[in-house]
């Protein structure tokens, strides 16, 4: 949107269906996705299901298929090249250990940033997805980045 001057994404997962499907820790994702897809196919897409990966949540079957399906509509790597404002992505270095949604994300973001001067990537060493042991770090990264924008 033209009114957005800056974008900051804190710990954004990568919604990429094929990566989830083949990840060594994604057995639960494959099971949950098959169950959701079957419900949608039977016209029961509004059924609430509990899923385990890429993160535990309760969601409608159709919502899960829409969010994590093969169309990859919400894949941040696919979306970032279309963003025209300065963008900061903040990740915890331990996030890939916690969820397949972060596996390889840092490298992909850094690859994009190397070819896009509007994209900055900040990795907080030792931090997890929620920055639970580094609670102030995302805010410090944002403040530093915004100061550099001046």
DOVEXVEX-493033 format. One record per residue: x, y, z of N, C-alpha, C in turn. Coordinates in pm, whole numbers, padded with zeros to 5 digits, always signed. Each point is the difference from the previous one (the first is absolute). Example, Ala and Ser with C-alpha at 12.3 -4.5 7.8 and 13.67 -1.06 7.14 Angstrom:
BEGIN
+01319-00569+00780-00089+00119+00000+00090+00120+00000-00035+00105-00072+00082+00119+00006-00077+00109+00073
//
This chain:
BEGIN
+00084-00118+00000-00084+00118+00000+00089+00124+00000-00036+00102-00073+00085+00119-00011+00020+00074+00132-00087-00019+00098+00016+00069+00128+00098-00070+00094+00045-00117-00035+00097-00072+00083+00139+00047-00038+00069+00058+00098+00134+00054-00028+00111-00098+00033-00022-00088+00099+00100-00097+00043-00073-00127+00044+00067-00111-00011-00057-00128+00043+00102-00071+00087-00046-00051+00114+00086-00076+00091-00070-00131+00029+00067-00110-00031-00053-00134+00024+00085-00066+00108-00063-00033+00112+00071-00063+00110-00034-00148+00001+00102-00082-00022-00013-00146+00003-00108-00051-00095+00002+00044-00126-00103-00047-00092+00032-00142-00049-00093-00092+00011+00024-00135-00052-00009+00000-00152+00056-00101-00058-00011-00017-00145-00109-00103-00026-00106+00042-00065-00110-00091-00034+00026-00058-00139+00077-00105-00006+00038-00063-00127-00032-00149+00008-00104-00039-00068-00054-00136+00010+00103-00109-00029+00071+00012-00110+00095-00106-00039+00112-00015+00103+00046+00111+00055+00104-00008+00103-00051-00071+00124-00124+00031+00040-00058-00069+00115-00014-00149-00028-00045-00033-00119-00025-00141-00035+00126-00085+00009+00112+00055-00040+00121-00082-00004+00093+00019+00119-00034+00087+00093+00084+00023+00116+00003-00125+00087+00118-00033+00054+00016-00124+00078-00085-00002+00127-00041+00118+00050-00081+00005+00122-00147+00030-00029-00042-00014-00125-00134+00044-00036-00101-00114-00014+00024-00112+00063-00097-00108-00006-00136+00042+00050-00001+00074+00109-00127+00047+00056-00068+00099-00094+00077+00082-00069-00059+00092-00098-00067-00078-00111+00068-00101-00052-00059-00079-00109-00130-00065+00045-00002-00056+00119-00122-00063+00052-00112+00103+00017+00030+00112+00060-00100+00103+00024-00051+00059-00131+00090+00018-00097-00043+00056-00128-00091-00098-00074+00035-00129+00000-00087-00101-00064-00139+00000+00063-00005+00007+00132-00128+00002+00072-00080+00125-00039+00064+00116-00002-00069+00125-00036-00047-00004-00144+00084-00048-00089-00033-00007-00142-00119-00093-00022-00003-00112+00072-00111-00095-00012-00130+00065+00048+00005+00074+00110-00119+00070+00050-00051+00101-00103+00091+00076-00058-00038+00099-00101-00063-00071-00119+00059-00110-00045-00051-00075-00114-00141-00053+00024-00031-00030+00127-00134-00051+00035-00099+00113+00029+00042+00125-00020-00088+00112+00026-00009+00036+00148+00097-00044+00079+00001+00025+00144+00115+00094+00038+00026+00096-00085+00113+00090+00020-00009+00089+00122-00120+00021+00053-00014+00085+00118+00022-00076+00131+00031-00127-00009+00030-00080+00118+00129+00050+00064-00005+00023+00131+00121+00040+00073+00088-00122+00022+00129+00017-00026+00095-00108+00023+00118+00055+00080+00061-00087+00075+00121+00037+00072+00117-00053-00080+00092+00090-00036+00118-00039-00077+00124+00016+00086+00103-00072-00037+00122-00001+00081+00116+00072-00064+00002+00006-00134+00111+00068-00068-00055+00082-00115+00067+00107-00035+00130+00043+00047-00002+00059+00140-00122+00022+00055-00012+00041+00139-00136-00047+00050-00010-00035+00126-00129-00046+00052-00105+00111-00004-00116-00032-00058-00110+00095-00002-00130-00071-00033-00111+00066+00027-00131-00047-00039-00046+00091-00113-00045-00061-00109-00033+00074-00122-00105-00080-00076-00076+00065-00085-00091-00077-00085+00081-00077-00102-00055-00111-00044+00069-00081-00101+00026+00083-00126-00099+00077-00042+00020+00082-00121+00103+00110+00023+00005+00055+00120+00100+00101+00032+00141-00057-00004+00015-00123+00051+00131-00065-00001+00044-00028-00144-00091-00051-00081+00033-00029-00141+00032+00130-00074-00076+00106+00027+00028+00128-00066+00135+00056+00041+00033-00010+00128+00123+00058+00051+00124-00081-00039-00013-00132+00001+00116-00088-00019-00006-00084-00127-00091+00031-00091-00016-00079-00122+00108+00024-00103-00005-00077-00107+00106+00000-00101+00008+00128-00083-00099+00087+00009+00002+00126-00075+00099+00100+00062+00038-00020+00127+00100+00084+00068-00032+00149-00004-00128+00035+00014-00041+00141-00005+00062+00085+00110+00042-00061+00110+00053+00077+00113+00149-00025+00023+00069-00048-00101+00144-00023+00010+00073+00134-00003+00064+00034+00111+00067+00130+00011+00107+00018-00108+00067-00107-00038+00104+00010-00103-00062+00036-00134-00118-00048-00024-00073+00031-00124-00055+00143+00003-00038+00048+00118-00064+00131+00012+00097+00118+00009+00114-00019+00065+00092+00111+00024+00045+00075-00125+00027-00067-00112+00043+00076-00118-00104+00101-00051-00126-00014+00043-00105+00090-00046-00024+00117+00095+00073+00005+00109-00017+00107+00098+00094+00115-00038-00058+00119-00006+00078+00114-00050+00052+00093+00109-00031-00026+00125+00049+00087+00107+00116-00068+00074+00080+00078+00072+00108-00061+00079-00058-00104+00097+00064-00116+00007-00051-00113+00078+00111-00060+00085-00032-00025+00126+00090-00068+00092-00064-00131+00042+00077-00109-00008-00045-00129+00050+00093-00038+00115-00059-00028+00116+00076-00037+00119-00029-00147+00032+00107-00078+00011-00011-00143+00029+00086-00038+00120-00039-00105+00068+00083-00059+00103+00081-00113-00061+00126-00010+00034+00086-00103-00059-00045-00142+00036-00073-00016+00110-00046-00132+00044-00135-00039-00059-00063+00086-00075-00133-00027-00054-00007-00125-00087+00099-00027-00088-00008-00122-00081-00003-00128+00082+00061+00002+00115+00000-00117+00086-00140-00028+00055-00081+00104+00010-00132-00010+00061-00112-00029-00098+00018+00038-00127-00109-00017-00097+00054-00009-00142-00056-00094-00080+00037-00009-00141-00030+00129-00077-00089+00083+00052-00037+00124-00067+00117+00099-00006+00107-00027+00074+00116+00090+00001+00124-00065-00060-00011-00126-00040+00115-00072-00055+00044+00063-00131+00123+00048-00006+00054+00061-00120-00045+00142-00026-00086+00053+00085-00056+00134-00023+00107+00108+00005+00089-00008+00096+00104+00103+00010+00080+00009-00129+00044-00112-00053+00077+00002-00124-00077+00056-00117-00128-00036-00010-00084+00051-00110-00019+00152+00013-00023+00045+00123-00015+00144+00022+00128+00076-00033+00112-00054+00042+00128+00066-00029+00029+00001-00150-00038-00105-00070+00014-00003-00146-00084+00110-00064-00124+00015+00045-00086+00107-00052+00056+00138+00032+00047+00016+00124+00053+00130+00044+00123+00041-00080+00078-00096-00045+00120+00030-00079-00035+00067-00133-00124-00021-00046-00044+00056-00128-00109+00106+00016-00030+00037+00125-00109+00094+00025+00043+00095+00112+00034+00121-00036+00049+00096+00099-00107+00043+00100-00126-00025-00029-00108+00035+00093-00019-00104+00109+00063-00117-00012-00020-00110+00095+00121-00015+00091-00027+00000+00131+00104-00023+00101-00041-00122+00083+00099-00078+00039-00023-00119+00082+00086+00012+00124-00061-00019+00115+00072+00002+00128-00028-00132+00071+00107-00072+00032-00011-00127+00072+00050+00021+00141-00083-00035+00096+00036+00013+00141+00056-00135+00045+00130-00004+00026+00066-00125+00039-00057-00052+00132-00031-00130+00000-00050-00067+00119-00148+00017+00026-00067+00082-00080-00143+00025+00022-00086-00106-00068-00115-00029+00062-00095-00094-00058-00108+00078-00076-00102-00071-00044-00107+00061-00080-00066+00117+00073-00023-00017+00131-00069+00102+00079+00095+00096+00071+00130-00015-00021+00100+00083+00066-00016-00005+00152-00038-00117+00050-00034-00014+00142+00116+00030+00094+00122-00023-00044+00115+00032+00085+00072+00126-00047-00055+00062-00103+00058+00122-00057-00113+00101-00027-00082+00024+00101-00124+00075-00020+00019+00140-00057+00105+00067+00033+00021+00136-00051+00068+00005-00135+00059-00110-00043+00082+00000-00122-00075+00042-00126-00122-00046-00025-00068+00045-00123-00024+00150+00000-00033+00056+00115-00026+00144+00008+00129+00080-00020+00109-00050+00057+00129+00066-00021+00038-00004-00147-00024-00114-00065+00030-00012-00143-00084+00098-00082-00128+00013+00036-00088+00094-00071+00047+00144+00018+00033+00037+00122+00045+00137+00026+00129+00030-00075+00095-00092+00004+00126+00019-00074-00027+00017-00149-00085-00086-00054-00031+00004-00144-00069+00131-00037-00097+00042+00080-00070+00125-00030+00093+00119+00009+00094-00003+00093+00099+00109+00009+00085+00004-00127+00035-00116-00052+00080-00005-00124-00078+00052-00120-00131-00005+00007-00086+00044-00110+00000+00154-00013+00036+00067+00107-00004+00148-00003+00103+00056-00092
//
